[in-house]
Amino acid sequence: MDRRAELGAFLRSRRARLKPEDVGLSGFGGRRRVPGLRREELAQTAGVSVDYYVRFEQGRGENVSDSVIDAVATALRLTTAERAHLHDLARAVGGRPGAARTAPPEVREGVRSLLAALTEVPAYVVGRRTDILAWNGLYAELLTDLAALPADRRNTALLTFLDTEVRARYVDWETKARNVVAYLRMDHGRHPGDPAFDTLIEELSDGSADFCRMWAAREVDERTHGTYRMLHPAVGELTVRYEGFRPAGDPETTLIAYTAQPGSPSEAALQRLARRAARRRDAAHRAAGPGGPALRDAPDEADEAAPVG
C-alpha cells in the first residue's frame, strides 16, 4: 500500500462530500472544477494554515499531531470509524505501521467450546483480513461447507465476492458486500505493513468488478450489529440479526453470532437448519466409530486451519 497516496485519496474523497455551506462558509468564489471543499476552505475550517494542510494531504506531514488530525476530522464531519481510520493512515505515513502478521491468530479453546455449545445459534470467529478462524456447525449449514474449503479460501471477503453459492445466500447482497468492503478498508488501514492484505485486495480487484466499484468509494466502517435477509435452499428466506463480540485480551478477533426474532418464521427456519446440522454431526460421530476422534464443529490449530467468514 502506498501510504502517502492512500492518505491523500481518503482526504480528497471526504472533501468532495462537503460544500462550503455545510461548514458555515460562503465559499471563495469562482466556478468549481471539482465538487466539494477546496483545500483552503478546509484549512480555514480546521484552523490550520493552507500550506500545513496541503503538506498533510500530500503525505508530507510526518509529525502531524493528534490534535491537528482531530481538527481536520471534525472539519470533514467524519464518523467515529472514519476518524479512527484517518489516525491510522496518518500513523502509517509517520512511519509507525502496525506489525505484519502472516500466521492466523490462535482461537482460545474456551472460545471454541463456546462455538460448539451454540447449537441453535450460527456463530463464527473472524480475524484480520476477514479470515474465518473458527465456526460452528449451524453457521456452516447456513452459509456453506467451510470445512470443505482450503484454509486460504475461508475468508469473508473472498466468499462474498467470488463464491456464487455464498453470494446467492444474501437477498440484500449489495448491503452485505458494502459492509464487508467498509470493514476491510478500515482493517487495511490498521495494518499497512501486512503484505497478505495487499495480495487479498489484488485478488478481489482482479476477480470482481463489484469489489473494484465499492473499494473505490473508500467507505470505512466497523459494524458490530445489524440485520441480513438470507435465502437458503432448504428453508427459504429468513431474516437474521448479527452481533459482534471481541473476546477479552484478543483485539484481533471478533465472535459474530446470528439470531432471529423469537416466534418468527425466521426463527423456525433457523431451528430447521439446526436439526439438519445436528443430523450431520450425529452421522459424523457414527462414521468415526466408538474409538474415533470426537467431532469438532470448529477445527483446532492441529487441523489445516479454521478461519471464519
Disulfide bonds with the S-S distance in Angstrom:
none
